[in-house]
Amino acid sequence: MNSKYLPHFMQPALVGFLLLCGMASAGVELDRIVAIVNDDVIMSSELNEEISRISARLQEQGTEIPPTDIFEKQVLDNLIIIKLQIQDAQHTGIKVDDESLNRMISNIAAESNLSLKELREILEKDNLSYEKYRNDLRNEILITRLRQRQVDNRIMVTAKEIDTYLENQEQQGEGDQEYRISHILFSIPETATASQREVIREKAEQALVQLKSGGDFASVASSSSDSQQALEGGDLGWRKAGEIPTLFSDLIHNMEIGDISDIITSSGGYHIVMLTNIRSSEMNMVTQTHARHILLSTDEVNTEDDIKLKMEQLYIRIQGGDDFSELAKGHSQDPGSAAKGGDLGWVTPGDLVPEFERTMNALAIGEVSRPFPSQYGWHIVQVLERRDHDNTEDQRRSRAREFIRQRKLEEAHDAWLRQMREDAYVEYRLSQ
C-alpha cells in the first residue's frame, strides 16, 4: 500500500506497523506504539529510555520511585506534552539550524571546561549517543522558542504592579523573606462529571491522610501528583511572597516550617502544599561594568562568515584609531544602543547573556574585545569603567518584577499546556 494515499495522521502509524512486522519476521524483540499523539507516535523504546533516565536521576536525589504503573503513566504524559510542543513549534515554522545548534553545544562544552571530544566521551560513558544528545538539545531549544513566542513574550509587568507588590511586602513585614514550597496537584479535567470529581477528591483525601500520618511529602508527590513538578517531589523552589501562587499565598503566610495544608480546591483540581523552609535575603553589593558594543546579525543576505568578516574589519578599524562610538552608530544592529554609540550603560551581573558577560568581564578598562558570537549575532565590546554598587534596591525591584512575571508565566504556561493537551488527539496504548 502506498502511504501517500493515506490521511496524514495515519502515515506514522503505518510506518510503525510495517517496521514491527519486519522485526517480528526477523525474530527481533518488538518495539511497539505506546501512544498516538496527533499525527505522530511514541514508541515503547522511547518510553523505556526516558523511564531509565528519570529513574537514575531520582535515585541520585534519594527520591523514592513511584509504583511502576503510576511512574510509567507519568513519564508517558511528560513525553506526550513534549511531543505536542515540538509539533506546535514545527507547525508554526520555528526552526533550529545546525549552525546555531553547533554553537550552543560548543558553549555548553566551554562552560564545563570541556572540548567537544571530551563532551562526546562523557556522553558515551552515560550511554547517550551524540546524535541523540543533539536531537534532544534541538527539541529543547524548539520548545523554549515556542514558549517564548506563545506565552513568555505576552507577559507584561507594570511599574505599578511592582510598587504594589513591594508596598504589600512592607506592610506584611516580609519584604526580605523567601519561602520554599512543595505542592501536590490532583487535576480535574474540564469535562469531568460529578462522580469523577468525587473519585479525584477521594484520592486527594487519601494522600492527605498519608501525609498527616508522617508520610514523606516528596514520595507522595512523585507517586500521585499531576503537577509538572511531580517527579521533583513537588518542589516549587524558593519564592518571594509575590511569586507564591495566589491560590494558597495567604495560607503560606500563616504556616510554620514543615506544616502541611488541608486540601485546597480550585477549578483545576485539588491541591496540598507544604512549607519546606523560610529564609531572609541580604544586602547585595555588585561590581557593575559600563560598556559599549557593536552587534551584527545574520539575515537573508549576510551569512555567518560574512558577518564575521565585517566584524573583523570593524575591529581593525577600531585598533587603527577609528572612533568606536561613530562605528557603532553607523553599523551596529542593536536598536537599543546603536543610536547612543553602542553604550549599554551600567551593566549588572546577570543582565546580559553569559557568553557576552564572560568576554566583557575578562577585559581591562578601555580594552576592546575581538569579535565573538552569542545567540544574537557577533559582538565587539569595549569596557569603559567599573564600580562597586549597592544593588539592594535595584535588586528588590528586579526580583519583584521577576517574581510577578514568574507567577503570571506559570499560570499562563499551565493554561497553555492544558489547552494544548485538550485540543490534541491522544490515544494511549500502554496496556496493549
TAVENGI-V114825 format. One record per pair of residues at least 12 apart in sequence whose C-alpha atoms are under 8 Angstrom apart, sorted by the first residue. I is the first residue (numbers start at 0). GAP is how many residues later the second one is. Records with the same first field share a line. If there is no record, write none. Layout:
I->GAP ; GAP
//
This chain:
7->31
8->29 ; 30 ; 31
9->29
10->28
11->27 ; 28 ; 29
12->27 ; 28
15->16 ; 17
19->12
30->12 ; 13 ; 14
31->12 ; 13
32->396
33->13 ; 394 ; 395 ; 396 ; 398
34->391 ; 392 ; 393 ; 394 ; 395
35->389 ; 390 ; 391 ; 392 ; 393
36->43 ; 46 ; 47 ; 387 ; 388 ; 389 ; 390
37->386 ; 387 ; 388
41->37 ; 38
46->25 ; 28 ; 29 ; 32
49->25
50->21 ; 24
57->173 ; 174
62->155 ; 156 ; 170
63->154 ; 155 ; 158
64->154 ; 157 ; 158
65->153 ; 156 ; 157
66->156
69->153 ; 154
70->152
73->152
80->336 ; 340
81->61
83->336 ; 337 ; 340
84->58 ; 61
85->53 ; 56 ; 57
87->58
88->53 ; 54 ; 56 ; 57
93->48 ; 51 ; 52
94->47
95->42 ; 45 ; 46
99->275
100->33 ; 36 ; 37
106->248
146->266
150->258 ; 261 ; 262 ; 265
151->257
154->250 ; 253 ; 254
155->249
156->244 ; 247 ; 248
160->243
161->235 ; 238 ; 239 ; 242
164->77 ; 235
165->231 ; 234
168->72
173->67
175->104 ; 105 ; 106
176->63 ; 64 ; 101 ; 102 ; 103 ; 104
177->60 ; 61 ; 62 ; 63 ; 100 ; 101 ; 102 ; 103
178->59 ; 60 ; 61 ; 62 ; 96 ; 97 ; 98 ; 99 ; 100
179->55 ; 56 ; 57 ; 58 ; 59 ; 95 ; 96 ; 97 ; 98
180->54 ; 55 ; 56 ; 57 ; 58 ; 92 ; 93 ; 94 ; 95 ; 96
181->35 ; 36 ; 51 ; 52 ; 53 ; 54 ; 55 ; 91 ; 92 ; 93 ; 94
182->38 ; 46 ; 51 ; 52 ; 53 ; 88 ; 89 ; 90 ; 91
183->37 ; 40 ; 41 ; 42 ; 43 ; 46 ; 50 ; 87 ; 88 ; 89
184->40 ; 41 ; 42 ; 84 ; 85 ; 86 ; 87
185->14 ; 15 ; 17 ; 18 ; 38 ; 39 ; 40 ; 41 ; 83 ; 84 ; 85
186->13 ; 39 ; 40 ; 81 ; 82 ; 83
187->12 ; 79 ; 80 ; 81 ; 82
188->79
189->78
200->69
203->59 ; 66 ; 67
204->58
206->13 ; 17
207->54 ; 55 ; 64
210->49
211->48
216->16 ; 17 ; 57
217->14 ; 15 ; 16 ; 17
218->14
219->13
220->12 ; 13
221->12
238->164
239->163
241->158 ; 161 ; 162 ; 165
242->160 ; 161 ; 163 ; 164
243->163
244->162
246->19
247->16
251->23
254->20
255->19
256->18 ; 19 ; 20 ; 21
257->16 ; 17 ; 18 ; 19
258->15 ; 16 ; 17
259->12 ; 13 ; 14 ; 15
260->12 ; 13
282->107 ; 108 ; 109
283->106 ; 107 ; 108 ; 111
284->103 ; 104 ; 105 ; 106 ; 107
285->62 ; 63 ; 102 ; 103 ; 104 ; 105
286->61 ; 62 ; 99 ; 100 ; 101 ; 102
287->58 ; 59 ; 60 ; 61 ; 98 ; 99 ; 100 ; 101
288->57 ; 58 ; 59 ; 94 ; 95 ; 96 ; 97 ; 98
289->54 ; 55 ; 56 ; 57 ; 93 ; 94 ; 95 ; 96
290->52 ; 53 ; 54 ; 55 ; 56 ; 69 ; 90 ; 91 ; 92 ; 93 ; 94
291->49 ; 50 ; 51 ; 52 ; 53 ; 89 ; 90 ; 91 ; 92
292->35 ; 39 ; 49 ; 50 ; 51 ; 86 ; 87 ; 88 ; 89
293->33 ; 34 ; 37 ; 38 ; 39 ; 40 ; 44 ; 48 ; 85 ; 86 ; 87
294->36 ; 37 ; 38 ; 39 ; 82 ; 83 ; 84 ; 85
295->15 ; 35 ; 36 ; 37 ; 38 ; 81 ; 82 ; 83
296->36 ; 79 ; 80 ; 81
297->79
306->71
307->63 ; 70
310->60 ; 67 ; 68 ; 69
311->58 ; 59
313->13
314->55 ; 56 ; 65
323->17
324->15 ; 16 ; 17
325->15
326->14
327->13 ; 14
328->12 ; 13
352->21
354->18 ; 19
355->18
359->21 ; 22 ; 23
362->19 ; 20
363->19
364->17 ; 18 ; 19 ; 20 ; 21
365->16 ; 17 ; 18 ; 19
366->15 ; 16
367->12 ; 13 ; 14 ; 15
368->12 ; 13
//
